[in-house]
Amino acid sequence: MNSLLERLSRKLSFSVPAPEPEYPGSDSHPSTIISFDRPDPAPRRLIELSIAATRVAMDEISLDDIATRPNIPDWFNIWPGEHYRLLGALVKVLQPKVVIEIGTDCGMSALVMKKYLPADGRLVTFDLRPWATVPEHDLVEEDFADGRLEQRIADLADPAVFEANRDLIQSADFFFIDGPKNIEFETRFMAQLATVDFATPPILLFDDTRLKSMLKFWRDLPYPKLDLTSFGHWSGTGLVEFTR
């Protein structure tokens, strides 16, 4: 069964029984509504970026060519609700020279970001297993032929691994973080990221920020941030400006 629930389950580092869906035929996960309890600085850059990216997602992004690949699910092109058109729009607006993705999985996000990279852009996607070993993967060898897309098998929460990739990380303009959602990885990775001196504060996009396993992590992030779930992924989309 090629469902979003199966793909999300593969990314979780612990086994969580799926709740019975409240509405037949839909995926569902428990979450919590939490009020703000401290004043945060207005993320003006994020608001302006979000407005621009939402307009581009609505008017200028087409994923129909990717959607014809054999294993692409029907829900891939839904927007809002799924984040793929927003992801392509963010890349198109930001025009990043280096994009880092954490969590390759089947490769749908990588295909979208690569499509809208600038001509001299580069996307490096990290995972713990090669893309070709993932059931129903969407990538093919030809996607890597021009050198603009690369997969590295590495755990960036490991300080030694992070250090080995520091030069690449320091050059990145945009991060798409779709890791295991176990908080340990995300917390350790962000602690490592805080040691990097970026010339320009990069933009980070976190997936699945409304999952219960991600609520505390997202809430506690001490950076300008914006919840974009209504224009992204139904399970949570969070935009961050990684600034000191």
C-alpha positions, 0 to 999 in steps of 0.5 A: 500500500503506497500511502503517506502513513507508510512513508511517515512510519519509515521515518520514525525511529520508534514504533508507534501504533497508528490510531484509528482514523476519525474519518474513513480513508484518511491518515491521522495522528494525534497532536496538540494545540498550544498557545504562545507564552512568550513574545517572539520577534516578528519574523519579517523575512519569513513572512515576506518569503512565505507570501512570495513562495505561496504565490509562486506555488499557486501560479508557477509550480507544476509537478505534472512531469514528476507525477508521471513516474511509476511510484508517485502516489496520487496525493503527491500533487495535492496543494495545500495539504502536501508540501511539494509545490511549496517546497518547489516554490521556496527553492524557486524564490530563494534561488539557493546555490546549495540545498541540504536535505535530511531524509531522502526516503523515496526521493520525491522532495529531492526531485521537486527541489532539483527541478527548481534549483538554479542552473548552478545549484546543487542539492545534497541529500542525506539518509542512513540507507541508499535511495535504491534500497527504499521500497517503491523509490522514485529516484533513478540513476539518471537523476544523479547524472549531471552532478546537481543531485548527490546522496550521502549516507551519513548521520549528521547528528554524529559530531564526527560526521557533521565535522566531515561535512562542515564545509558543505553545510557552511555553504548551504542556503536552504535546508529541508529537514525531514529526519526521524522525528525522534527529537534526539536527532533533531536536537543534536543536529541543531546543536551542531548547526549552531557551531557553524558561522554562516555568511548569510542566515540560511532558511530551514524547513522542518516537516511534520512539526504537528506530530506529537513527537515534534511538538516540544522540539518545534516549540522550543526552537530559539530562532525566528520561525513561522508555522506554514502548515496551512500552505504546506503539509497537513502534518506540519510545516515549519519555516525557520531563519537560522540567525544568531 
